[in-house]
Amino acid sequence: NFSPQQNDSIQQNNKDSLTDYVVDVLTLAEPLHNNEANIIRHKAYSLSYNEQHEQANWVAYMLTGEQVKYEATDRHKGKFMPDPKVPTGSATHEDYTKSGYDRGHLLPAEDMDHGEVEMVETFYCSNISPQTPQLNRGQWQQLEKQVRNWAIQHDTIWVVTGPILTDEITHFIGRTNKVSVPKRFYKIILFRKNAHNYSAYAFLIPNTQIESYKNYNVSIDE
């Protein structure tokens, strides 16, 4: 539910205003589950970094159809690196080396190939979480493609995605940092149907090989 002022701003097509609102709501919820969270704002996305698990609680960003269509940067120029804005230090490229897990992007690099700065930011290890190759290269990738299609279809969408860190974590990777391996991931997509109506999709997906991401469509409450 948006305030009258927020609705006025949204109806005036102020997309950044709604993006800030989404991040503010997520930030207000932080004390409910993680008093030590670090809220980081990059150009391409915002995130809540969880030092205990060495990855983000959530990554939030706006994606437009124009961004998706405009390709200017080669993702292979990206290099995994620590996030310079995380004051406690983020996970590193080496934490994932020979771990058996992919460096799974939360905000996909392909979503941000319209800009060099945005592309570089997607390779910060704060935007990375351990994913099985079967998920990362399979149905998670297919869901990412569908999100880009929704951005084109609806002009502008807002995405919140991340690992489930409230499950009992039993596996960790990394010699330098103890990076938790999530058992599930979520992705929520908000889009505007018209000036007064919004809708959303939500997915809760196990970190393993699955038949179809469509089988894991859930309510946002869940």
Backbone as ProteinMPNN parsed JSONL, in Angstrom:
{"seq_chain_A": "NFSPQQNDSIQQNNKDSLTDYVVDVLTLAEPLHNNEANIIRHKAYSLSYNEQHEQANWVAYMLTGEQVKYEATDRHKGKFMPDPKVPTGSATHEDYTKSGYDRGHLLPAEDMDHGEVEMVETFYCSNISPQTPQLNRGQWQQLEKQVRNWAIQHDTIWVVTGPILTDEITHFIGRTNKVSVPKRFYKIILFRKNAHNYSAYAFLIPNTQIESYKNYNVSIDE", "coords_chain_A": {"N_chain_A": [[0.846, -1.193, 0.0], [0.574, 2.192, -0.874], [1.374, 5.563, 0.085], [-0.592, 8.635, -0.359], [1.173, 10.592, -1.403], [3.211, 9.006, -2.418], [1.803, 7.56, -4.347], [1.149, 9.657, -6.086], [3.677, 10.327, -7.033], [4.408, 7.936, -8.264], [2.439, 7.723, -10.253], [3.237, 9.776, -11.827], [5.177, 8.607, -13.176], [7.621, 8.301, -11.915], [9.994, 6.342, -11.629], [12.303, 5.792, -10.158], [11.59, 6.712, -7.649], [9.771, 4.827, -6.698], [11.475, 2.64, -6.635], [13.25, 3.434, -4.588], [11.401, 3.411, -2.524], [10.739, 0.681, -2.325], [13.217, -0.359, -1.479], [13.464, 1.011, 0.951], [11.356, -0.102, 2.434], [12.236, -2.756, 2.647], [14.545, -2.309, 4.124], [13.513, -1.343, 6.564], [12.448, -3.672, 7.521], [14.609, -5.119, 8.33], [15.521, -5.24, 11.163], [13.897, -7.228, 12.145], [14.98, -9.68, 11.588], [17.722, -9.545, 11.377], [19.951, -7.88, 12.944], [22.471, -7.041, 12.389], [22.758, -6.326, 9.799], [24.094, -4.876, 6.822], [23.239, -2.232, 4.882], [23.648, -1.646, 1.585], [24.114, 0.492, -1.14], [24.373, 0.413, -4.516], [24.995, 1.577, -7.906], [23.545, 0.008, -9.709], [21.978, -1.654, -8.118], [20.567, -2.329, -4.839], [21.425, -3.743, -1.648], [21.253, -5.992, 1.17], [23.697, -6.88, 3.275], [24.76, -9.869, 4.756], [26.817, -10.568, 7.221], [27.337, -12.819, 8.771], [26.669, -14.973, 7.134], [28.039, -14.347, 4.856], [27.009, -13.244, 2.419], [24.303, -11.774, 0.523], [21.252, -10.855, 2.194], [19.141, -9.961, 0.713], [18.826, -8.748, -2.637], [17.935, -5.906, -4.408], [16.423, -4.358, -7.211], [15.664, -2.212, -10.02], [14.366, -2.898, -13.243], [14.227, -2.206, -16.645], [12.509, -2.451, -19.797], [13.877, -1.176, -21.809], [16.519, -1.211, -20.897], [17.035, -3.945, -21.044], [16.906, -4.45, -23.769], [19.018, -2.99, -24.76], [22.239, -3.561, -25.535], [25.474, -3.205, -24.605], [27.766, -3.875, -23.292], [30.195, -6.373, -22.757], [29.709, -9.231, -20.939], [31.734, -10.959, -20.284], [33.878, -9.472, -19.674], [33.678, -8.969, -17.07], [34.844, -9.36, -13.695], [35.076, -11.331, -10.878], [34.986, -9.963, -7.635], [35.753, -8.666, -4.315], [33.241, -6.788, -2.551], [33.64, -3.396, -2.43], [32.208, -1.684, -0.787], [31.227, -2.993, 1.409], [31.594, -2.848, 4.765], [32.619, -4.724, 6.566], [33.915, -6.432, 4.99], [33.458, -8.451, 2.191], [32.627, -11.758, 0.867], [34.993, -13.579, -1.217], [36.392, -14.134, -4.517], [38.037, -16.379, -4.376], [36.891, -17.91, -2.377], [35.022, -19.488, -3.591], [36.378, -21.095, -5.327], [37.054, -24.251, -6.655], [35.044, -25.375, -5.127], [32.864, -26.772, -5.89], [30.531, -25.497, -6.268], [28.668, -23.097, -8.149], [29.365, -19.634, -8.821], [26.815, -17.96, -8.177], [24.936, -15.466, -9.63], [22.88, -13.026, -8.104], [21.599, -10.594, -8.89], [21.464, -10.815, -12.239], [24.235, -10.693, -14.499], [23.649, -10.314, -17.162], [21.387, -8.769, -17.127], [22.341, -6.248, -16.825], [23.916, -5.389, -18.937], [23.802, -3.048, -20.304], [25.367, -1.042, -19.381], [28.692, -0.167, -18.409], [29.606, 0.33, -15.757], [27.464, -0.692, -14.247], [27.57, -3.359, -15.047], [30.062, -4.197, -14.002], [29.484, -3.978, -11.261], [27.748, -6.117, -10.847], [29.42, -8.221, -10.528], [30.496, -8.055, -8.031], [31.203, -9.787, -5.055], [29.298, -9.669, -3.121], [26.954, -9.849, -4.444], [26.74, -12.418, -5.082], [26.028, -15.886, -4.636], [26.355, -19.228, -3.334], [25.491, -21.601, -5.659], [24.183, -24.668, -6.866], [25.565, -26.197, -9.791], [23.601, -27.405, -11.344], [21.247, -26.0, -10.786], [21.955, -23.253, -11.201], [22.772, -23.147, -13.896], [20.618, -24.127, -15.086], [17.284, -24.148, -14.44], [17.215, -21.795, -12.898], [18.547, -20.0, -14.498], [16.743, -19.996, -16.612], [14.549, -18.789, -15.375], [15.619, -16.253, -14.942], [15.795, -15.359, -17.583], [13.074, -15.231, -18.151], [12.308, -13.173, -16.438], [13.542, -10.993, -17.682], [12.031, -10.958, -20.003], [9.563, -10.226, -18.9], [10.195, -7.639, -18.128], [10.394, -6.354, -20.581], [7.795, -6.733, -21.48], [6.23, -5.353, -19.569], [7.383, -2.889, -19.402], [8.61, -1.641, -17.065], [9.947, -3.195, -14.214], [10.275, -4.373, -10.794], [12.607, -6.059, -8.843], [13.216, -8.358, -6.255], [15.482, -10.432, -4.739], [17.151, -13.382, -3.457], [19.012, -15.552, -1.157], [17.606, -18.088, 1.01], [18.194, -17.734, 4.265], [17.35, -18.465, 6.695], [16.828, -21.091, 6.958], [18.128, -24.143, 8.371], [21.472, -24.104, 8.085], [23.864, -26.256, 6.802], [26.131, -26.632, 5.357], [29.196, -25.263, 4.23], [31.434, -23.111, 2.389], [34.759, -22.099, 1.353], [37.974, -21.018, 2.27], [38.974, -18.684, 3.35], [36.722, -17.11, 4.035], [33.785, -18.162, 5.673], [31.407, -19.236, 3.845], [28.007, -19.566, 3.67], [26.027, -22.214, 2.343], [23.095, -21.949, 0.769], [19.897, -23.603, 1.076], [17.688, -22.985, -0.358], [16.373, -20.577, -2.712], [14.918, -17.347, -3.38], [12.79, -15.348, -5.487], [11.22, -12.365, -6.255], [8.967, -10.56, -8.203], [7.787, -7.462, -9.035], [5.334, -5.692, -10.799], [3.79, -3.056, -12.671], [0.46, -2.905, -13.523], [-1.312, -0.95, -14.36], [-1.92, 2.59, -13.855], [-2.937, 2.481, -11.272], [-2.85, -0.093, -10.3], [-1.038, -2.902, -9.176], [0.867, -5.901, -9.609], [2.301, -9.145, -8.85], [4.835, -11.691, -9.006], [6.078, -14.567, -7.303], [8.705, -16.744, -6.356], [9.984, -19.713, -4.901], [12.677, -21.588, -4.622], [14.38, -24.7, -4.63], [17.865, -25.386, -4.012], [18.973, -27.069, -6.153], [18.815, -29.481, -8.841], [15.948, -28.961, -10.785], [12.732, -29.564, -12.304], [11.081, -27.544, -13.46], [10.955, -24.054, -13.004], [8.456, -22.968, -12.794], [6.928, -24.623, -11.282], [7.353, -23.821, -8.739], [6.14, -21.534, -7.959], [4.935, -19.279, -5.621], [3.106, -17.655, -2.923], [3.77, -14.231, -1.967], [3.802, -13.844, 0.787], [4.481, -16.411, 1.682]], "CA_chain_A": [[0.0, 0.0, 0.0], [1.38, 3.393, -1.0], [0.776, 6.794, 0.583], [-1.027, 9.515, -1.458], [2.337, 11.226, -2.013], [3.915, 7.999, -3.209], [0.985, 7.291, -5.522], [1.31, 10.781, -7.017], [4.992, 10.203, -7.64], [4.381, 6.768, -9.137], [1.605, 8.03, -11.412], [4.022, 10.668, -12.668], [6.174, 7.742, -13.805], [8.894, 8.448, -11.235], [10.348, 4.959, -11.335], [13.309, 5.755, -9.103], [10.907, 6.921, -6.38], [9.242, 3.537, -6.256], [12.637, 1.818, -6.307], [13.678, 3.846, -3.253], [10.374, 2.973, -1.577], [10.91, -0.761, -2.141], [14.414, -0.559, -0.659], [13.175, 1.507, 2.302], [10.517, -1.105, 3.109], [13.099, -3.886, 2.967], [15.453, -1.872, 5.177], [12.754, -1.276, 7.808], [12.192, -5.039, 7.984], [15.854, -5.761, 8.741], [15.648, -5.602, 12.583], [13.093, -8.405, 12.466], [15.713, -10.927, 11.438], [19.167, -9.421, 11.269], [20.342, -6.568, 13.454], [23.818, -6.707, 11.948], [22.75, -6.168, 8.346], [24.665, -3.689, 6.216], [22.504, -1.836, 3.689], [24.589, -1.115, 0.604], [23.469, 0.98, -2.365], [25.201, 0.58, -5.705], [24.262, 2.218, -8.991], [22.642, -0.942, -10.362], [21.126, -2.372, -7.176], [20.802, -2.204, -3.411], [21.46, -5.057, -1.017], [21.48, -6.126, 2.606], [24.754, -7.887, 3.403], [24.73, -10.659, 5.978], [28.205, -10.922, 7.514], [27.395, -14.182, 9.307], [26.581, -15.941, 6.032], [28.912, -13.841, 3.799], [26.24, -13.041, 1.194], [23.196, -10.845, 0.729], [19.901, -11.298, 2.571], [18.349, -9.646, -0.476], [19.28, -7.785, -3.638], [16.75, -5.265, -4.986], [16.772, -3.503, -8.343], [14.673, -1.916, -11.051], [14.782, -3.33, -14.575], [13.332, -1.702, -17.676], [12.604, -3.09, -21.096], [14.912, -0.469, -22.567], [17.805, -1.743, -20.452], [17.181, -5.316, -21.533], [17.107, -4.434, -25.22], [20.235, -2.267, -25.122], [23.419, -4.342, -25.187], [26.663, -2.416, -24.903], [28.915, -4.338, -22.518], [30.447, -7.808, -22.779], [29.759, -9.717, -19.562], [32.973, -11.703, -20.05], [34.861, -8.536, -19.137], [33.477, -8.895, -15.631], [35.767, -10.106, -12.858], [34.564, -11.456, -9.512], [35.833, -9.233, -6.699], [35.059, -8.273, -3.085], [32.468, -5.548, -2.626], [34.378, -2.372, -1.683], [31.33, -0.931, 0.099], [30.873, -3.777, 2.601], [32.609, -2.428, 5.74], [33.208, -5.875, 7.248], [34.555, -7.261, 3.973], [32.567, -9.467, 1.63], [33.267, -12.971, 0.389], [35.933, -13.35, -2.301], [36.411, -15.081, -5.641], [38.722, -17.601, -3.973], [36.019, -18.721, -1.518], [34.231, -20.394, -4.425], [37.255, -21.898, -6.175], [37.074, -25.702, -6.428], [34.074, -25.707, -4.079], [31.783, -27.578, -6.457], [29.357, -24.632, -6.422], [28.801, -21.956, -9.037], [29.203, -18.279, -8.303], [25.483, -17.645, -8.695], [24.526, -14.072, -9.557], [21.522, -12.707, -7.664], [21.271, -9.744, -10.03], [22.227, -11.376, -13.36], [25.073, -9.773, -15.275], [22.998, -10.039, -18.443], [20.396, -7.702, -16.918], [23.01, -4.96, -16.704], [24.922, -5.199, -19.979], [23.611, -1.75, -20.947], [26.305, -0.068, -18.838], [29.926, -0.782, -17.919], [29.635, 0.398, -14.296], [26.457, -1.627, -13.751], [28.063, -4.714, -15.286], [31.115, -4.461, -13.014], [28.871, -4.144, -9.941], [27.12, -7.436, -10.708], [30.455, -9.209, -10.208], [30.877, -7.976, -6.632], [30.834, -11.047, -4.405], [28.085, -9.453, -2.321], [25.849, -10.186, -5.343], [26.974, -13.815, -5.443], [25.652, -16.874, -3.631], [26.69, -20.564, -3.835], [24.41, -22.344, -6.294], [24.598, -25.88, -7.561], [25.59, -25.993, -11.24], [22.34, -27.856, -11.928], [20.262, -24.923, -10.674], [22.441, -22.013, -11.78], [22.849, -23.253, -15.362], [19.368, -24.713, -15.542], [16.028, -23.424, -14.307], [17.439, -20.438, -12.4], [18.855, -19.215, -15.695], [15.497, -19.84, -17.364], [13.749, -17.787, -14.667], [16.23, -14.952, -15.226], [15.364, -14.981, -18.933], [11.663, -14.855, -18.073], [12.257, -11.85, -15.801], [13.852, -10.008, -18.72], [10.847, -10.881, -20.874], [8.552, -9.436, -18.196], [10.612, -6.239, -18.182], [10.006, -5.862, -21.908], [6.326, -6.763, -21.564], [5.613, -4.383, -18.651], [8.187, -1.667, -19.467], [9.443, -1.508, -15.872], [9.632, -4.111, -13.117], [11.159, -4.298, -9.636], [12.952, -7.428, -8.465], [13.889, -8.624, -4.98], [15.899, -11.822, -4.83], [18.203, -13.734, -2.515], [18.986, -16.894, -0.568], [16.913, -18.281, 2.284], [19.234, -17.938, 5.27], [16.716, -18.862, 7.954], [16.901, -22.547, 7.036], [19.31, -24.639, 9.064], [22.573, -24.234, 7.136], [24.735, -27.354, 7.229], [27.309, -26.735, 4.508], [29.888, -23.994, 4.04], [32.583, -23.163, 1.494], [35.698, -20.992, 1.482], [39.021, -21.106, 3.28], [39.116, -17.379, 3.996], [35.414, -16.77, 4.605], [32.868, -19.304, 5.787], [30.233, -18.848, 3.07], [26.915, -20.534, 3.828], [25.395, -22.727, 1.131], [21.642, -21.958, 1.007], [19.124, -24.737, 0.575], [16.635, -22.46, -1.239], [16.468, -19.19, -3.159], [13.635, -16.747, -3.734], [12.782, -14.222, -6.409], [9.91, -11.703, -6.295], [8.914, -9.59, -9.293], [6.662, -6.531, -8.95], [5.143, -4.913, -12.016], [2.62, -2.188, -12.672], [-0.512, -3.243, -14.559], [-1.728, 0.368, -14.839], [-1.55, 3.649, -12.914], [-3.439, 2.251, -9.919], [-2.832, -1.5, -9.936], [0.223, -3.62, -9.249], [0.785, -7.343, -9.432], [3.633, -9.686, -8.569], [5.112, -13.122, -8.998], [7.077, -14.962, -6.317], [9.187, -18.111, -6.533], [10.804, -20.256, -3.821], [13.264, -22.654, -5.435], [15.46, -25.431, -3.958], [19.199, -25.261, -4.603], [19.284, -28.361, -6.763], [18.201, -29.605, -10.17], [14.49, -29.031, -10.759], [12.148, -29.751, -13.634], [10.636, -26.259, -13.974], [10.762, -23.022, -11.976], [7.033, -22.669, -12.715], [6.357, -25.476, -10.237], [7.723, -23.263, -7.434], [5.445, -20.259, -7.812], [4.316, -19.235, -4.292], [2.673, -16.315, -2.518], [4.836, -13.404, -1.386], [3.826, -14.136, 2.215], [5.256, -17.616, 1.887]], "C_chain_A": [[0.881, 1.242, 0.0], [0.633, 4.598, -0.444], [0.301, 7.63, -0.593], [0.148, 10.18, -2.172], [3.096, 10.244, -2.898], [3.13, 7.663, -4.469], [1.112, 8.399, -6.563], [2.63, 10.659, -7.762], [5.022, 9.057, -8.643], [3.58, 7.051, -10.397], [2.305, 8.998, -12.359], [5.196, 9.932, -13.312], [7.571, 7.941, -13.213], [9.335, 7.069, -10.754], [11.363, 4.857, -10.207], [12.678, 5.939, -7.73], [10.364, 5.613, -5.828], [10.382, 2.585, -5.9], [13.135, 2.142, -4.908], [12.693, 3.359, -2.194], [10.516, 1.475, -1.281], [12.097, -1.039, -1.228], [14.174, -0.095, 0.775], [12.344, 0.502, 3.09], [11.364, -2.31, 3.526], [14.031, -3.538, 4.13], [14.749, -1.829, 6.53], [12.511, -2.661, 8.392], [13.438, -5.704, 8.559], [15.916, -6.135, 10.22], [14.863, -6.843, 12.974], [13.915, -9.681, 12.394], [17.227, -10.772, 11.449], [19.623, -8.03, 11.691], [21.709, -6.12, 12.945], [23.882, -6.451, 10.443], [23.383, -4.843, 7.924], [23.895, -3.385, 4.94], [23.466, -1.109, 2.756], [23.809, -0.694, -0.628], [24.512, 1.181, -3.455], [24.371, 1.275, -6.784], [23.203, 1.285, -9.562], [21.634, -1.57, -9.412], [21.456, -1.968, -5.748], [20.777, -3.592, -2.792], [21.601, -4.926, 0.484], [22.508, -7.237, 2.788], [24.721, -8.55, 4.764], [26.14, -11.178, 6.254], [28.325, -12.361, 8.009], [27.446, -15.212, 8.188], [27.408, -15.54, 4.819], [28.218, -13.797, 2.428], [25.062, -12.134, 1.522], [21.962, -11.551, 1.283], [18.955, -11.097, 1.394], [19.11, -8.669, -1.36], [18.031, -7.233, -4.302], [17.177, -4.325, -6.104], [15.573, -3.286, -9.252], [15.227, -2.361, -12.396], [13.756, -2.848, -15.59], [13.528, -2.481, -18.974], [13.693, -2.467, -21.947], [16.302, -0.97, -22.184], [18.065, -3.122, -21.044], [17.532, -5.335, -23.013], [18.452, -3.85, -25.627], [21.459, -3.028, -24.628], [24.674, -3.577, -25.601], [27.924, -2.958, -24.243], [28.996, -5.858, -22.557], [30.591, -8.31, -21.354], [31.057, -10.453, -19.258], [34.114, -10.793, -19.603], [34.745, -8.424, -17.625], [34.443, -9.785, -14.873], [35.215, -10.129, -11.44], [35.535, -10.8, -8.535], [35.052, -8.923, -5.426], [34.317, -6.961, -3.286], [33.174, -4.476, -1.797], [33.523, -1.599, -0.687], [30.917, -1.711, 1.35], [31.933, -3.529, 3.663], [33.302, -3.591, 6.44], [33.979, -6.763, 6.281], [33.615, -8.347, 3.494], [33.326, -10.752, 1.339], [34.171, -12.626, -0.8], [35.779, -14.4, -3.38], [36.974, -16.426, -5.198], [37.862, -18.493, -3.079], [35.262, -19.782, -2.319], [35.08, -21.368, -5.238], [37.29, -23.354, -5.723], [36.121, -26.143, -5.321], [33.002, -26.674, -4.567], [30.511, -26.78, -6.666], [29.666, -23.494, -7.384], [28.738, -20.653, -8.251], [27.891, -17.747, -8.879], [25.137, -16.177, -8.514], [23.104, -13.969, -9.003], [20.908, -11.709, -8.648], [22.099, -10.256, -11.208], [23.037, -10.326, -14.102], [24.377, -9.381, -16.569], [21.921, -8.964, -18.325], [21.033, -6.32, -17.016], [24.044, -4.725, -17.797], [24.699, -3.928, -20.796], [24.625, -0.728, -20.448], [27.515, -0.739, -18.219], [29.986, -0.776, -16.399], [28.683, -0.628, -13.696], [26.923, -3.071, -13.914], [29.122, -5.092, -14.253], [30.499, -4.741, -11.643], [28.232, -5.515, -9.762], [28.13, -8.515, -10.351], [31.043, -9.012, -8.813], [30.387, -9.237, -5.925], [29.685, -10.903, -3.42], [26.84, -9.797, -3.119], [25.899, -11.652, -5.75], [26.579, -14.726, -4.29], [25.962, -18.264, -4.186], [25.459, -21.289, -4.378], [24.958, -23.612, -6.931], [24.629, -25.599, -9.062], [24.267, -26.376, -11.902], [21.264, -26.778, -11.873], [20.718, -23.69, -11.446], [22.412, -22.035, -13.31], [21.568, -23.819, -15.964], [18.184, -23.791, -15.36], [16.176, -22.033, -13.682], [17.754, -19.505, -13.566], [17.596, -18.986, -16.531], [14.579, -18.804, -16.709], [14.312, -16.387, -14.915], [15.832, -14.452, -16.617], [13.905, -14.535, -18.926], [11.497, -13.482, -17.44], [12.56, -10.763, -16.829], [12.693, -9.864, -19.698], [9.74, -10.061, -20.221], [8.907, -7.953, -18.209], [10.23, -5.614, -19.515], [8.487, -5.745, -22.001], [5.687, -5.643, -20.759], [6.365, -3.06, -18.584], [9.134, -1.536, -18.281], [8.983, -2.505, -14.812], [10.626, -3.871, -11.983], [11.367, -5.713, -9.111], [13.63, -7.436, -7.1], [14.218, -10.105, -4.972], [17.006, -12.116, -3.834], [18.109, -15.169, -2.04], [18.108, -16.92, 0.676], [17.968, -18.64, 3.326], [18.659, -18.28, 6.634], [16.613, -20.376, 8.072], [18.136, -22.944, 7.847], [20.411, -24.903, 8.043], [23.549, -25.292, 7.646], [26.013, -27.441, 6.414], [27.88, -25.346, 4.248], [31.056, -24.198, 3.079], [33.515, -21.993, 1.806], [36.693, -21.182, 2.595], [39.154, -19.807, 4.069], [37.845, -16.984, 4.731], [34.532, -18.007, 4.613], [31.546, -18.918, 5.137], [29.171, -19.936, 3.179], [26.367, -20.953, 2.47], [23.895, -22.829, 1.389], [20.991, -23.224, 0.438], [18.044, -24.29, -0.411], [16.953, -21.01, -1.606], [15.072, -18.671, -3.477], [13.837, -15.625, -4.743], [11.357, -13.685, -6.468], [9.973, -10.605, -7.343], [7.639, -8.776, -9.179], [6.539, -5.781, -10.268], [3.833, -4.146, -11.943], [1.706, -2.569, -13.836], [-1.08, -1.978, -15.201], [-1.422, 1.369, -13.734], [-1.945, 3.343, -11.474], [-3.294, 0.805, -9.447], [-1.454, -2.126, -10.163], [-0.041, -5.112, -9.08], [2.196, -7.871, -9.227], [3.648, -11.194, -8.74], [6.145, -13.386, -7.902], [7.426, -16.431, -6.525], [10.103, -18.478, -5.371], [11.38, -21.57, -4.328], [14.392, -23.36, -4.682], [16.765, -25.343, -4.744], [19.673, -26.604, -5.144], [18.668, -28.401, -8.159], [16.693, -29.758, -10.025], [13.974, -29.127, -12.182], [11.742, -28.421, -14.246], [10.454, -25.27, -12.831], [9.28, -22.713, -11.777], [6.343, -23.494, -11.631], [6.59, -24.91, -8.836], [7.206, -21.85, -7.266], [4.678, -20.269, -6.489], [3.775, -17.833, -4.038], [3.85, -15.54, -1.954], [4.935, -13.658, 0.122], [4.658, -15.383, 2.512], [6.737, -17.368, 1.683]], "O_chain_A": [[1.826, 1.336, 0.783], [-0.596, 4.651, -0.495], [0.727, 7.387, -1.722], [0.134, 10.322, -3.395], [3.564, 10.596, -3.981], [3.715, 7.499, -5.54], [1.176, 8.132, -7.763], [2.691, 10.862, -8.975], [5.586, 9.182, -9.73], [3.989, 6.666, -11.492], [2.002, 9.036, -13.552], [6.082, 10.542, -13.909], [8.576, 7.776, -13.903], [9.077, 6.683, -9.613], [11.294, 3.939, -9.389], [13.169, 5.385, -6.747], [10.485, 5.331, -4.636], [10.26, 1.805, -4.956], [13.415, 1.236, -4.123], [13.091, 2.946, -1.105], [10.425, 1.054, -0.128], [12.003, -1.856, -0.312], [14.633, -0.742, 1.717], [12.594, 0.276, 4.274], [11.217, -2.819, 4.637], [14.277, -4.365, 5.009], [15.327, -2.235, 7.538], [12.382, -2.815, 9.607], [13.337, -6.745, 9.209], [16.327, -7.253, 10.532], [15.129, -7.447, 14.013], [13.592, -10.662, 13.063], [17.946, -11.768, 11.524], [19.671, -7.111, 10.873], [22.061, -4.947, 13.061], [24.974, -6.369, 9.881], [23.221, -3.822, 8.593], [23.896, -4.192, 4.011], [24.026, -0.074, 3.114], [22.947, -1.43, -1.107], [25.414, 2.009, -3.33], [23.182, 1.529, -6.592], [22.091, 1.716, -9.865], [20.552, -1.977, -9.838], [22.485, -1.349, -5.482], [20.176, -4.512, -3.347], [22.013, -3.888, 1.0], [22.23, -8.399, 2.493], [24.663, -7.881, 5.796], [26.602, -12.114, 5.602], [29.301, -13.046, 7.704], [28.173, -16.201, 8.276], [27.483, -16.296, 3.85], [28.765, -14.249, 1.423], [24.857, -11.771, 2.68], [21.656, -12.683, 0.908], [18.094, -11.931, 1.112], [19.924, -7.876, -0.889], [17.159, -7.998, -4.715], [18.157, -3.59, -5.975], [14.613, -4.057, -9.256], [16.422, -2.219, -12.658], [12.556, -3.057, -15.414], [14.575, -3.085, -19.207], [14.356, -3.158, -22.72], [17.165, -1.135, -23.047], [19.174, -3.424, -21.486], [18.353, -6.137, -23.456], [18.973, -4.162, -26.698], [21.684, -3.123, -23.421], [24.909, -3.334, -26.784], [29.031, -2.548, -24.593], [27.986, -6.545, -22.407], [31.487, -7.875, -20.631], [31.443, -10.562, -18.095], [35.179, -11.266, -19.205], [35.616, -7.849, -16.973], [34.82, -10.851, -15.36], [34.92, -9.081, -10.864], [36.741, -11.038, -8.586], [33.821, -8.916, -5.445], [34.721, -6.126, -4.096], [33.297, -4.626, -0.581], [34.068, -0.92, 0.183], [30.315, -1.139, 2.259], [33.073, -3.959, 3.49], [34.45, -3.46, 6.864], [34.62, -7.73, 6.693], [33.041, -9.08, 4.3], [34.538, -10.821, 1.546], [34.117, -11.514, -1.324], [35.121, -15.423, -3.186], [36.468, -17.479, -5.583], [38.078, -19.704, -3.026], [34.906, -20.837, -1.793], [34.565, -22.35, -5.773], [37.527, -23.646, -4.551], [36.353, -27.153, -4.657], [32.317, -27.313, -3.769], [29.522, -27.304, -7.178], [30.788, -22.991, -7.427], [28.146, -20.577, -7.174], [27.878, -17.149, -9.956], [25.051, -15.689, -7.387], [22.227, -14.74, -9.392], [19.823, -11.947, -9.179], [23.324, -10.144, -11.181], [22.576, -9.203, -14.307], [24.5, -8.244, -17.023], [21.579, -8.318, -19.316], [20.341, -5.332, -17.263], [24.966, -3.932, -17.602], [25.317, -3.74, -21.844], [24.739, 0.351, -21.029], [27.381, -1.775, -17.569], [30.379, -1.777, -15.8], [29.036, -1.345, -12.76], [26.702, -3.906, -13.036], [29.081, -6.188, -13.693], [30.946, -5.647, -10.94], [28.176, -6.027, -8.644], [27.749, -9.604, -9.921], [31.982, -9.712, -8.437], [29.273, -9.698, -6.176], [29.154, -11.901, -2.934], [25.776, -10.016, -2.539], [25.183, -12.076, -6.658], [26.768, -14.389, -3.121], [25.845, -18.473, -5.394], [24.507, -21.554, -3.643], [26.066, -23.62, -7.468], [23.799, -24.838, -9.559], [23.855, -25.764, -12.887], [20.461, -26.65, -12.797], [19.964, -23.143, -12.25], [22.061, -21.036, -13.938], [21.446, -23.971, -17.179], [18.077, -22.769, -16.038], [15.33, -21.17, -13.92], [17.285, -18.368, -13.612], [17.407, -17.907, -17.093], [13.912, -18.035, -17.401], [13.548, -15.437, -15.081], [15.566, -13.265, -16.803], [13.539, -13.579, -19.609], [10.637, -12.708, -17.859], [11.902, -9.723, -16.841], [12.408, -8.762, -20.167], [9.055, -9.291, -20.894], [8.021, -7.103, -18.291], [9.79, -4.466, -19.562], [7.964, -4.77, -22.54], [4.709, -5.042, -21.204], [6.013, -2.194, -17.783], [10.335, -1.341, -18.469], [7.789, -2.643, -14.547], [11.674, -3.254, -12.176], [10.41, -6.472, -8.956], [14.51, -6.619, -6.828], [13.338, -10.941, -5.174], [17.721, -11.208, -3.411], [17.23, -15.917, -2.469], [17.896, -15.89, 1.316], [18.562, -19.717, 3.276], [19.395, -18.374, 7.616], [16.343, -20.897, 9.154], [19.075, -22.16, 7.985], [20.299, -25.819, 7.228], [24.003, -25.227, 8.788], [26.895, -28.238, 6.736], [27.139, -24.379, 4.07], [31.598, -25.297, 2.962], [33.112, -21.019, 2.442], [36.32, -21.471, 3.732], [39.406, -19.812, 5.274], [37.881, -16.577, 5.892], [34.539, -18.797, 3.67], [30.67, -18.346, 5.786], [29.413, -21.089, 2.82], [26.26, -20.134, 1.558], [23.458, -23.698, 2.144], [21.465, -23.818, -0.53], [17.543, -25.091, -1.2], [17.696, -20.32, -0.908], [14.165, -19.439, -3.799], [14.914, -15.035, -4.835], [10.407, -14.433, -6.699], [10.915, -9.814, -7.369], [6.539, -9.326, -9.221], [7.535, -5.287, -10.796], [2.898, -4.539, -11.245], [2.127, -2.558, -14.992], [-1.302, -1.926, -16.411], [-0.734, 1.03, -12.771], [-1.349, 3.889, -10.546], [-3.594, 0.512, -8.29], [-0.806, -1.909, -11.187], [-1.038, -5.522, -8.487], [3.172, -7.142, -9.407], [2.625, -11.87, -8.635], [6.983, -12.533, -7.61], [6.562, -17.254, -6.827], [10.9, -17.658, -4.914], [10.656, -22.559, -4.452], [15.278, -22.693, -4.146], [16.767, -25.239, -5.971], [20.641, -27.188, -4.656], [18.059, -27.423, -8.592], [16.216, -30.58, -9.243], [14.681, -28.814, -13.14], [12.017, -28.175, -15.421], [9.866, -25.608, -11.804], [8.886, -22.246, -10.709], [5.293, -23.103, -11.123], [6.083, -25.455, -7.855], [7.774, -21.06, -6.512], [3.863, -21.161, -6.253], [3.969, -16.93, -4.853], [4.829, -16.139, -1.508], [6.036, -13.683, 0.672], [5.436, -15.411, 3.464], [7.541, -18.289, 1.819]]}, "name": "protein", "num_of_chains": 1, "seq": "NFSPQQNDSIQQNNKDSLTDYVVDVLTLAEPLHNNEANIIRHKAYSLSYNEQHEQANWVAYMLTGEQVKYEATDRHKGKFMPDPKVPTGSATHEDYTKSGYDRGHLLPAEDMDHGEVEMVETFYCSNISPQTPQLNRGQWQQLEKQVRNWAIQHDTIWVVTGPILTDEITHFIGRTNKVSVPKRFYKIILFRKNAHNYSAYAFLIPNTQIESYKNYNVSIDE"}
